[in-house]
Amino acid sequence: MHTWFQARASVVAATIYLHWTAHGYDWIRPGHYHRIIGGDGRVHRLHALTADLPAHTWRRNSNSIALACACMGGQPDPWTLPPTAAQLLSLCQEVAAIARSWGWTAADITIQSVMAHAEAASNRDGRWMHDNYGPVIWGGTGERWDLLQLEQYGPSDGGEQLRQRIAALLNGDELAPPASDRLAFRGVTSIEARGQELSVQIDADGRSWALMVDLLQRYDLAAQWDGDQRRVLIAASDVAPTYRDNAVQAAVGWPLVEMALQGGQAPVILTGILRPSSEGDRAWCRVLEFAEEFGISVSFEPLVLGERRGG
């Protein structure tokens, strides 16, 4: 694990790069960016933030993370699919949440720590990492101009606008929804999982949630808790994440927890929540989502989890 994620240093070491995908609003693919925000503003968490992805920002992929809005894929005019207001809001909220989890404050949100790809391509942070392949107005070749503008014919300071929004979020309490808006558990019950009783909580929409540790132990899945990153690392070679559209979002109001595969690009299997208890903070996930991601046989009425069969 990279040491620059473990504690806040006096100098920001990690860089967050902001992109657009140059595809449609529903283009969600792993391997390119750590997060992709769909046209509806939904955040798709694809890779653990400690994974170095090889191809998001030329010669700047190490010690960095990348977030992208799925947009600007119109042909021949990319502006027929511009960044939506929902995307830009979610992008700023996600960056602010990451920054806060690293111990950053609004003062840390500078062009050295958070950059639009247009700015990075033109070395606007003062680090000469490569030739200038950014916007022509900055002396570049025009090959990359992600988020130079946030709207068609808008000012060419998109990166600075985004940094101001992110800093404003860190200065306020917008990232902490009122307790009344948080996902609530309405009651406790039990289901059968692998032939034994498993305690679960039911939310307001009737979905079952279980402690991650209970599910992992029930299915003999080796796991490692990374408290610094609020994630659970799974040592399994027979899991292929589905990157579902209905993954848990920050709107649930609780801190999010990622379950990711250990090693490589650390793809995210699912996202859960962290809730306080008398025994300390506990990580929960949706039972059916866990079963589907790990290839567990499921039957309904009542909900019963069988064995891991894969596929």
C-alpha positions as CSV (number, residue, x, y, z in Angstrom):
1,M,0.0,0.0,0.0
2,H,1.3,3.5,-0.9
3,T,2.5,5.4,2.2
4,W,1.0,8.6,0.8
5,F,-2.4,7.3,1.6
6,Q,-1.7,6.4,5.3
7,A,-1.4,9.8,6.9
8,R,-1.6,13.4,5.9
9,A,1.7,15.0,5.2
10,S,2.7,18.7,5.2
11,V,3.0,18.5,1.4
12,V,0.3,16.9,-0.7
13,A,1.8,13.9,-2.4
14,A,-1.1,12.3,-4.3
15,T,-2.7,14.0,-7.2
16,I,-6.3,13.7,-8.3
17,Y,-6.9,14.0,-12.0
18,L,-10.4,14.9,-13.4
19,H,-11.4,13.8,-16.8
20,W,-14.3,13.3,-19.2
21,T,-14.5,10.0,-21.1
22,A,-15.4,11.3,-24.6
23,H,-18.1,8.6,-24.7
24,G,-21.8,8.5,-23.9
25,Y,-23.5,9.1,-20.5
26,D,-23.7,5.3,-19.8
27,W,-20.1,4.4,-20.7
28,I,-18.8,2.6,-17.6
29,R,-15.7,0.5,-18.1
30,P,-13.0,-0.7,-15.6
31,G,-9.3,-0.2,-16.2
32,H,-9.3,3.4,-17.1
33,Y,-10.4,5.4,-14.1
34,H,-10.9,4.8,-10.4
35,R,-14.3,6.4,-10.5
36,I,-16.7,7.1,-13.4
37,I,-19.8,9.3,-13.0
38,G,-22.7,8.5,-15.2
39,G,-24.9,11.1,-16.9
40,D,-27.4,10.8,-14.0
41,G,-24.7,11.6,-11.4
42,R,-24.4,8.1,-10.1
43,V,-20.8,7.3,-9.0
44,H,-19.4,4.0,-10.2
45,R,-16.5,3.0,-7.9
46,L,-14.4,0.7,-10.1
47,H,-10.9,0.4,-8.5
48,A,-9.5,0.9,-5.0
49,L,-7.8,4.3,-4.7
50,T,-4.5,2.7,-3.9
51,A,-4.3,1.0,-7.4
52,D,-2.0,2.7,-9.9
53,L,-4.0,2.6,-13.2
54,P,-1.7,2.8,-16.2
55,A,-3.5,4.9,-18.8
56,H,-5.6,7.8,-17.5
57,T,-3.1,10.8,-17.5
58,W,0.0,10.4,-19.7
59,R,3.2,10.2,-17.6
60,R,1.2,11.1,-14.5
61,N,-0.4,7.7,-13.6
62,S,1.8,6.9,-10.6
63,N,0.8,8.1,-7.1
64,S,-2.4,9.5,-8.5
65,I,-6.1,8.7,-8.9
66,A,-8.5,9.5,-11.7
67,L,-12.2,10.4,-11.8
68,A,-14.1,10.9,-15.0
69,C,-17.5,12.1,-16.1
70,A,-19.0,9.9,-18.8
71,C,-19.8,12.6,-21.4
72,M,-18.5,14.6,-24.4
73,G,-19.0,11.6,-26.8
74,G,-21.2,13.4,-29.3
75,Q,-20.3,13.0,-33.0
76,P,-19.3,15.1,-34.7
77,D,-19.9,17.7,-32.0
78,P,-18.9,16.5,-28.5
79,W,-21.0,19.2,-26.9
80,T,-24.2,17.4,-27.9
81,L,-23.3,15.3,-24.8
82,P,-21.9,17.9,-22.3
83,P,-21.2,17.3,-18.7
84,T,-24.5,17.4,-16.8
85,A,-25.1,19.4,-13.7
86,A,-25.7,16.1,-11.8
87,Q,-22.3,14.8,-13.0
88,L,-20.3,17.9,-12.0
89,L,-22.0,17.9,-8.6
90,S,-21.2,14.2,-7.9
91,L,-17.7,14.7,-9.2
92,C,-17.0,17.5,-6.7
93,Q,-18.7,15.6,-3.9
94,E,-16.7,12.5,-4.6
95,V,-13.4,14.4,-4.7
96,A,-14.3,16.3,-1.5
97,A,-15.2,13.0,0.3
98,I,-11.8,11.4,-0.8
99,A,-9.9,14.5,0.2
100,R,-11.6,14.6,3.6
101,S,-10.9,10.9,4.1
102,W,-7.2,11.7,3.5
103,G,-7.2,14.5,6.1
104,W,-7.1,17.3,3.5
105,T,-8.7,20.7,4.1
106,A,-9.9,23.3,1.7
107,A,-6.4,24.8,1.7
108,D,-5.1,21.6,0.2
109,I,-7.2,21.9,-2.9
110,T,-4.8,23.5,-5.3
111,I,-3.7,22.9,-8.9
112,Q,-0.9,20.8,-7.5
113,S,-3.3,18.4,-5.9
114,V,-6.5,18.5,-8.0
115,M,-6.2,19.0,-11.8
116,A,-8.4,18.8,-14.8
117,H,-6.8,16.7,-17.6
118,A,-6.6,19.9,-19.7
119,E,-4.4,21.4,-17.1
120,A,-2.3,18.3,-16.6
121,A,-1.8,18.0,-20.4
122,S,-0.4,21.5,-20.4
123,N,1.8,21.1,-17.3
124,R,-0.1,23.9,-15.6
125,D,1.0,22.8,-12.2
126,G,4.6,23.8,-13.0
127,R,5.9,20.3,-13.3
128,W,7.2,19.7,-16.8
129,M,6.2,16.0,-17.1
130,H,5.9,15.9,-20.9
131,D,5.4,18.0,-24.0
132,N,2.3,20.2,-24.1
133,Y,-0.5,18.2,-25.6
134,G,-3.2,20.3,-23.9
135,P,-5.4,23.1,-25.2
136,V,-4.2,25.2,-28.1
137,I,-5.0,28.4,-26.1
138,W,-2.3,27.2,-23.6
139,G,0.3,26.5,-26.4
140,G,-0.6,22.8,-26.7
141,T,-1.4,20.5,-29.6
142,G,-5.1,20.3,-28.5
143,E,-5.1,16.5,-28.1
144,R,-6.6,16.7,-24.6
145,W,-8.8,19.5,-23.2
146,D,-10.9,17.6,-20.6
147,L,-12.9,20.0,-18.4
148,L,-11.2,23.1,-19.9
149,Q,-14.8,24.4,-20.0
150,L,-17.8,23.1,-18.0
151,E,-20.3,24.2,-20.6
152,Q,-20.2,25.1,-24.3
153,Y,-18.9,28.6,-24.8
154,G,-18.1,28.9,-21.1
155,P,-14.9,30.3,-19.7
156,S,-11.7,28.4,-20.0
157,D,-11.2,27.9,-16.3
158,G,-13.1,24.6,-15.7
159,G,-10.4,23.2,-13.4
160,E,-10.4,26.2,-11.2
161,Q,-14.2,26.3,-11.0
162,L,-14.2,22.6,-9.9
163,R,-11.5,23.3,-7.3
164,Q,-13.5,26.1,-5.9
165,R,-16.6,23.9,-5.6
166,I,-14.6,21.1,-3.9
167,A,-13.0,23.6,-1.4
168,A,-16.5,25.0,-0.7
169,L,-17.7,21.5,0.2
170,L,-14.8,20.9,2.5
171,N,-15.5,24.2,4.2
172,G,-19.1,23.4,4.8
173,D,-21.1,20.4,6.1
174,E,-22.7,19.4,2.8
175,L,-20.9,16.1,3.0
176,A,-22.7,15.1,6.2
177,P,-26.4,14.7,5.5
178,P,-28.9,15.2,8.4
179,A,-29.3,12.0,10.4
180,S,-33.0,11.9,9.3
181,D,-31.8,11.5,5.7
182,R,-29.5,8.6,6.4
183,L,-30.4,5.0,5.4
184,A,-32.2,3.5,8.3
185,F,-32.4,-0.1,9.4
186,R,-36.1,-0.9,10.4
187,G,-35.7,-4.2,12.0
188,V,-33.6,-7.3,12.6
189,T,-34.4,-10.8,11.4
190,S,-32.5,-13.9,10.3
191,I,-32.1,-15.8,7.1
192,E,-30.5,-19.1,6.2
193,A,-27.0,-18.9,4.7
194,R,-25.1,-22.1,3.9
195,G,-27.4,-24.1,6.1
196,Q,-27.0,-21.9,9.2
197,E,-28.9,-18.9,10.6
198,L,-27.5,-15.5,9.7
199,S,-28.6,-12.3,11.4
200,V,-29.6,-9.5,9.0
201,Q,-31.0,-6.0,9.2
202,I,-33.9,-4.8,6.9
203,D,-33.9,-1.3,5.5
204,A,-36.8,0.9,4.6
205,D,-37.0,-0.6,1.1
206,G,-37.1,-4.1,2.3
207,R,-33.5,-5.0,1.4
208,S,-31.4,-7.3,3.7
209,W,-28.1,-6.1,5.0
210,A,-25.5,-8.2,6.9
211,L,-22.2,-7.6,8.5
212,M,-19.4,-8.1,6.0
213,V,-17.4,-10.1,8.4
214,D,-20.3,-12.5,9.0
215,L,-20.7,-13.2,5.3
216,L,-17.0,-13.5,4.6
217,Q,-16.6,-16.0,7.5
218,R,-19.7,-18.0,6.5
219,Y,-18.2,-18.5,3.0
220,D,-14.6,-19.0,4.1
221,L,-13.4,-16.0,2.2
222,A,-10.0,-14.7,3.3
223,A,-10.1,-10.9,3.9
224,Q,-8.0,-8.1,5.2
225,W,-9.4,-4.9,6.8
226,D,-7.6,-1.7,5.7
227,G,-8.8,0.9,8.2
228,D,-6.9,3.7,6.6
229,Q,-8.7,3.3,3.4
230,R,-12.0,2.0,4.8
231,R,-11.9,-1.1,2.6
232,V,-11.9,-4.9,2.8
233,L,-9.4,-6.7,0.6
234,I,-10.4,-10.1,-0.7
235,A,-7.9,-12.8,-1.6
236,A,-9.9,-14.7,-4.3
237,S,-9.1,-15.7,-7.8
238,D,-12.6,-16.7,-8.8
239,V,-14.5,-13.4,-8.5
240,A,-15.2,-11.2,-11.5
241,P,-16.9,-7.9,-10.4
242,T,-20.0,-6.9,-12.3
243,Y,-19.8,-3.2,-11.7
244,R,-23.5,-2.9,-11.2
245,D,-25.5,0.2,-12.0
246,N,-27.3,0.2,-8.7
247,A,-24.2,0.2,-6.4
248,V,-24.6,1.9,-3.0
249,Q,-24.1,5.7,-3.3
250,A,-23.0,8.4,-0.9
251,A,-26.6,9.5,-0.6
252,V,-27.2,6.8,2.0
253,G,-25.6,9.2,4.4
254,W,-23.1,6.8,6.0
255,P,-19.4,6.5,5.4
256,L,-18.8,4.1,2.5
257,V,-16.7,1.0,2.6
258,E,-15.3,-0.7,-0.4
259,M,-14.8,-4.5,-0.8
260,A,-12.0,-5.0,-3.4
261,L,-9.9,-7.8,-4.8
262,Q,-6.4,-7.8,-3.5
263,G,-3.5,-7.2,-5.9
264,G,-3.3,-5.9,-9.5
265,Q,-5.7,-3.0,-10.2
266,A,-7.8,-3.8,-7.1
267,P,-11.2,-3.9,-8.8
268,V,-14.0,-3.0,-6.5
269,I,-16.5,-5.9,-5.9
270,L,-19.1,-3.9,-4.0
271,T,-19.7,-0.9,-1.8
272,G,-21.1,-1.1,1.7
273,I,-21.6,1.3,4.6
274,L,-19.9,1.9,8.0
275,R,-22.2,2.2,10.9
276,P,-21.4,2.8,14.6
277,S,-22.2,0.1,17.2
278,S,-21.4,-0.6,20.9
279,E,-18.5,-2.7,19.5
280,G,-17.2,0.1,17.3
281,D,-17.8,0.9,13.7
282,R,-19.0,-2.1,11.7
283,A,-19.1,-2.6,7.9
284,W,-22.4,-3.7,6.3
285,C,-23.3,-4.7,2.8
286,R,-26.4,-5.8,0.9
287,V,-26.9,-9.5,1.2
288,L,-28.3,-10.1,-2.3
289,E,-25.5,-8.1,-3.9
290,F,-22.9,-10.0,-2.0
291,A,-24.4,-13.3,-3.1
292,E,-24.6,-12.2,-6.8
293,E,-21.0,-11.0,-6.8
294,F,-19.6,-14.1,-5.2
295,G,-21.6,-16.6,-7.3
296,I,-23.8,-17.8,-4.4
297,S,-26.9,-19.7,-5.1
298,V,-30.0,-17.8,-4.0
299,S,-33.7,-18.8,-3.5
300,F,-36.5,-16.5,-2.4
301,E,-39.6,-16.4,-0.2
302,P,-37.9,-16.8,2.2
303,L,-34.5,-15.5,1.2
304,V,-32.0,-18.4,1.4
305,L,-28.3,-18.4,0.5
306,G,-26.8,-21.6,-0.7
307,E,-23.3,-22.6,-1.7
308,R,-20.8,-20.7,-3.9
309,R,-21.2,-22.1,-7.3
310,G,-19.7,-19.3,-9.5
311,G,-21.2,-17.8,-12.6
